């Protein structure tokens, strides 16, 4: 019988930034680093952490600019995924975490892949949930983004979807979902996200990260090299209704990695909002099998 583990809520000073993080489990167990995406926070992991903490030391930070962590303006902080990864690295150092499994979701994927390519031996395994690292996942819905990255002008920006709004925040959870899944999503999630995004200057910070996503796409070949050379074990979890990353990405991971287990669910981009129990059990087993 699994023990019920409590989640602790802490704050750390990381190079002058206050980083909020959730922590559960004993530090002497294998570490699992949970990296959230846009526009969420560690709140997205609230239901999986107690199950994982039965076998692991689980950490879920709010990245700078998200959730309850500091949100400096773009004129005082350079919002790039590499810089976010440096903040996570510094937090891991403070907590004496050497090796870890890493959960990659959405914007958390470029952060996690910076950690992985910078120090491959630290990575015990990958849990990929709508975390893109191949061209196959970027379908036609990314055409306007690609046009803007290639030519960042007022005209190409005007062609981008208007997603940095309350409605756009809600759509991250609900876009593309049939009615029976929409009713499973608690609205508190996107209300909390939007409340934090309304902080002064935060919309500009989020747009800066969207712009830097082009640098992540440009690193796909480097990431492919990491996969080839190190072959980390991987658990891939995907919602078949994800409106942002195509399900072809799952097959791309399958072609890249020798030890890959994939599970496709009747869910969307924020799979843990509807399938937390199922995913938590798979993640628990993945940690046990690779420790």
C-alpha positions as CSV (number, residue, x, y, z in Angstrom):
1,X,0.0,0.0,0.0
2,X,1.4,3.4,-1.0
3,X,2.0,5.9,1.8
4,X,0.3,9.3,1.6
5,X,2.9,11.9,1.2
6,X,2.5,15.6,2.0
7,X,3.6,18.3,-0.4
8,X,5.7,21.1,1.1
9,X,5.7,24.7,-0.3
10,X,9.0,26.6,-0.1
11,X,10.8,29.6,-1.5
12,X,14.5,30.0,-2.3
13,X,16.7,33.0,-3.2
14,X,18.2,32.2,-6.6
15,X,20.6,34.8,-7.8
16,X,18.4,37.5,-6.4
17,X,15.1,36.0,-7.7
18,X,12.6,34.5,-5.3
19,X,11.8,31.0,-6.7
20,X,8.8,29.2,-5.3
21,X,8.8,25.5,-5.4
22,X,6.8,22.5,-4.3
23,X,8.7,19.6,-2.6
24,X,7.7,16.1,-1.5
25,X,9.4,12.9,-0.5
26,X,12.7,12.2,1.1
27,X,15.9,13.8,-0.3
28,X,17.7,10.4,-0.2
29,X,15.5,9.0,-2.9
30,X,15.9,9.5,-6.6
31,X,15.0,13.0,-7.6
32,X,12.3,13.9,-10.1
33,X,12.3,17.5,-11.4
34,X,8.9,18.6,-12.8
35,X,9.0,21.5,-15.3
36,X,5.8,23.2,-16.1
37,X,4.9,25.0,-19.4
38,X,3.0,28.1,-20.5
39,X,1.0,29.6,-18.9
40,X,1.0,27.5,-15.8
41,X,3.1,26.8,-12.8
42,X,4.0,24.0,-10.4
43,X,0.2,24.0,-9.6
44,X,-0.2,21.7,-12.6
45,X,1.6,18.9,-10.7
46,X,-0.4,19.2,-7.5
47,X,-2.2,15.8,-8.0
48,X,0.8,13.7,-9.2
49,X,3.3,14.8,-6.5
50,X,2.0,12.7,-3.6
51,X,2.0,9.5,-5.6
52,X,5.5,10.1,-6.9
53,X,6.8,11.1,-3.5
54,X,6.2,7.5,-2.3
55,X,9.3,6.5,-4.3
56,X,11.1,9.7,-5.1
57,X,12.2,13.2,-4.0
58,X,10.0,15.4,-6.1
59,X,10.7,19.1,-7.0
60,X,8.4,21.3,-8.9
61,X,9.6,24.9,-9.2
62,X,7.7,27.9,-10.6
63,X,10.0,29.2,-13.4
64,X,10.9,32.9,-13.1
65,X,7.9,34.9,-14.6
66,X,5.4,32.2,-13.7
67,X,3.2,31.2,-10.7
68,X,4.4,32.4,-7.3
69,X,8.1,33.1,-8.4
70,X,9.5,36.5,-9.0
71,X,8.4,38.2,-12.2
72,X,11.0,40.8,-13.2
73,X,10.3,43.0,-16.2
74,X,12.0,42.4,-19.5
75,X,14.3,45.5,-19.0
76,X,15.7,43.9,-15.8
77,X,15.8,40.2,-16.8
78,X,16.6,38.4,-20.0
79,X,13.8,35.9,-20.6
80,X,15.4,33.1,-22.4
81,X,15.0,29.4,-21.8
82,X,18.7,29.1,-21.2
83,X,18.4,31.7,-18.4
84,X,15.5,29.9,-16.9
85,X,17.5,26.7,-17.0
86,X,20.3,28.4,-15.1
87,X,17.9,29.4,-12.4
88,X,16.7,25.8,-12.1
89,X,20.3,24.7,-12.0
90,X,21.1,27.0,-9.2
91,X,18.0,25.8,-7.2
92,X,19.1,22.2,-7.7
93,X,22.6,23.1,-6.4
94,X,21.1,24.7,-3.3
95,X,19.1,21.5,-2.7
96,X,22.1,19.2,-3.4
97,X,20.4,17.4,-6.3
98,X,23.0,15.8,-8.5
99,X,21.0,13.4,-10.8
100,X,17.4,13.4,-11.6
101,X,14.5,12.4,-13.8
102,X,13.0,15.4,-15.6
103,X,9.4,16.0,-16.7
104,X,9.2,18.1,-19.9
105,X,6.0,19.9,-20.7
106,X,5.5,22.7,-23.2
107,X,7.9,25.6,-22.3
108,X,9.5,23.3,-19.7
109,X,10.9,21.2,-22.6
110,X,13.5,23.8,-23.7
111,X,14.4,24.4,-20.1
112,X,14.9,20.7,-19.4
113,X,16.8,20.1,-22.7
114,X,19.2,22.9,-21.7
115,X,19.9,21.0,-18.5
116,X,20.2,17.7,-20.3
117,X,22.6,18.8,-23.1
118,X,24.7,20.8,-20.7
119,X,25.2,17.9,-18.3
120,X,23.9,14.6,-19.9
121,X,25.1,12.4,-17.1
122,X,22.8,14.1,-14.6
123,X,19.7,12.9,-16.4
124,X,18.2,9.5,-15.2
125,X,15.3,9.6,-17.6
126,X,12.8,11.8,-19.4
127,X,9.1,12.1,-18.9
128,X,7.7,13.9,-21.9
129,X,4.2,15.3,-21.8
130,X,3.5,17.6,-24.8
131,X,7.2,18.6,-24.8
132,X,8.3,19.1,-28.3
133,X,11.8,18.3,-29.6
134,X,11.2,17.4,-33.3
135,X,9.8,19.1,-36.4
136,X,7.1,16.5,-36.5
137,X,5.3,18.1,-33.6
138,X,5.0,21.5,-35.1
139,X,2.1,21.4,-37.5
140,X,0.4,24.2,-39.5
141,X,-0.7,25.9,-36.2
142,X,2.9,27.1,-35.9
143,X,3.1,28.7,-39.4
144,X,2.5,32.2,-38.2
145,X,5.0,31.7,-35.4
146,X,7.6,30.5,-37.9
147,X,6.9,33.6,-40.1
148,X,7.4,35.9,-37.1
149,X,10.6,34.2,-36.0
150,X,12.0,34.5,-39.5
151,X,11.0,38.2,-39.8
152,X,10.0,39.8,-36.5
153,X,8.1,42.8,-37.8
154,X,4.9,44.5,-36.8
155,X,3.2,42.9,-39.8
156,X,4.2,39.4,-38.9
157,X,3.4,40.0,-35.3
158,X,-0.1,41.1,-36.3
159,X,-0.6,37.7,-37.9
160,X,0.0,35.9,-34.6
161,X,-2.9,34.5,-32.6
162,X,-4.0,36.8,-29.8
163,X,-3.2,34.3,-27.0
164,X,-1.8,36.6,-24.3
165,X,-5.2,37.3,-23.0
166,X,-7.7,35.7,-20.5
167,X,-9.4,33.8,-23.4
168,X,-6.0,32.7,-24.8
169,X,-5.0,31.5,-21.4
170,X,-8.2,29.5,-21.0
171,X,-7.7,28.0,-24.5
172,X,-4.4,26.5,-23.5
173,X,-6.5,24.1,-21.4
174,X,-9.7,23.8,-23.5
175,X,-8.8,24.3,-27.2
176,X,-9.6,21.3,-29.3
177,X,-11.3,19.4,-26.6
178,X,-14.7,17.7,-27.1
179,X,-17.4,18.6,-24.6
180,X,-17.0,15.5,-22.4
181,X,-13.4,16.6,-21.7
182,X,-14.0,20.3,-21.3
183,X,-16.2,19.7,-18.3
184,X,-13.4,17.8,-16.5
185,X,-11.1,20.8,-16.4
186,X,-11.3,22.9,-13.2
187,X,-11.5,26.6,-14.2
188,X,-9.4,27.6,-11.2
189,X,-6.3,26.6,-13.3
190,X,-6.6,29.2,-16.0
191,X,-8.0,31.8,-13.6
192,X,-4.8,31.4,-11.4
193,X,-2.6,31.5,-14.5
194,X,-4.2,34.7,-15.8
195,X,-4.1,36.4,-12.4
196,X,-0.3,35.9,-12.3
197,X,0.1,36.9,-16.0
198,X,-1.6,40.2,-15.2
199,X,1.4,41.3,-13.1
200,X,3.0,44.5,-14.5
201,X,5.2,43.6,-17.5
202,X,4.4,39.9,-17.5
203,X,2.7,39.7,-20.9
204,X,5.9,41.2,-22.3
205,X,7.9,38.5,-20.5
206,X,5.8,35.8,-21.9
207,X,6.1,37.2,-25.4
208,X,9.9,37.3,-25.0
209,X,9.8,33.6,-24.1
210,X,7.6,32.8,-27.1
211,X,10.2,34.7,-29.3
212,X,13.0,32.6,-27.8
213,X,11.2,29.4,-28.6
214,X,12.7,29.9,-32.0
215,X,16.1,29.1,-30.4
216,X,14.7,25.9,-29.0
217,X,13.5,24.9,-32.5
218,X,17.0,25.8,-33.8
219,X,18.5,23.3,-31.3
220,X,16.5,20.3,-32.5
221,X,19.5,18.8,-34.2
222,X,21.6,19.3,-31.0
223,X,18.8,17.6,-29.0
224,X,18.7,14.8,-31.6
225,X,22.4,14.3,-31.0
226,X,21.8,14.1,-27.3
227,X,19.2,11.4,-27.8
228,X,21.5,9.4,-30.1
229,X,24.5,9.6,-27.9
230,X,22.9,9.1,-24.5
231,X,19.7,7.2,-25.2
232,X,17.9,8.3,-21.9
233,X,15.0,6.1,-21.0
234,X,11.8,7.9,-21.7
235,X,8.1,7.8,-20.8
236,X,6.0,9.8,-23.2
237,X,2.5,10.8,-22.2
238,X,0.2,12.6,-24.7
239,X,-3.3,13.9,-25.1
240,X,-4.7,13.1,-28.6
241,X,-6.6,16.3,-28.7
242,X,-3.6,18.5,-28.0
243,X,-4.2,21.6,-30.2
244,X,-0.6,22.9,-30.0
245,X,1.7,19.9,-30.5
246,X,0.8,17.2,-33.0
247,X,0.6,13.6,-32.0
248,X,3.2,12.8,-34.7
249,X,5.7,14.0,-32.1
250,X,5.2,10.8,-30.2
251,X,6.4,8.7,-33.2
252,X,9.4,11.0,-33.5
253,X,10.4,10.1,-30.0
254,X,9.8,6.5,-30.8
255,X,12.3,6.7,-33.7
256,X,14.8,8.6,-31.7
257,X,15.0,6.5,-28.5
258,X,15.5,2.8,-27.9
259,X,13.9,2.7,-24.5
260,X,10.7,4.6,-24.9
261,X,7.2,3.8,-23.5
262,X,4.3,5.9,-24.9
263,X,0.8,6.3,-23.7
264,X,-1.8,8.2,-25.7
265,X,-4.9,9.5,-23.8
266,X,-8.3,11.0,-24.6
267,X,-7.1,14.3,-23.3
268,X,-5.6,17.6,-24.3
269,X,-2.5,19.8,-23.9
270,X,-2.9,19.9,-20.1
271,X,-3.2,16.1,-19.6
272,X,-2.6,16.2,-15.9
273,X,-5.8,18.2,-15.4
274,X,-7.9,15.2,-16.5
275,X,-5.6,12.1,-16.2
276,X,-3.4,12.9,-13.2
277,X,-4.0,9.5,-11.5
278,X,-3.2,7.5,-14.6
279,X,0.0,9.5,-15.3
280,X,1.1,9.5,-11.7
281,X,1.1,5.7,-11.6
282,X,3.0,5.4,-14.8
283,X,5.6,7.9,-13.6
284,X,6.0,6.1,-10.3
285,X,6.6,2.8,-12.1
286,X,9.0,4.5,-14.5
287,X,11.1,5.8,-11.7
288,X,11.2,2.4,-10.0
289,X,12.1,0.6,-13.2
290,X,15.0,3.0,-13.9
291,X,16.5,3.4,-10.5
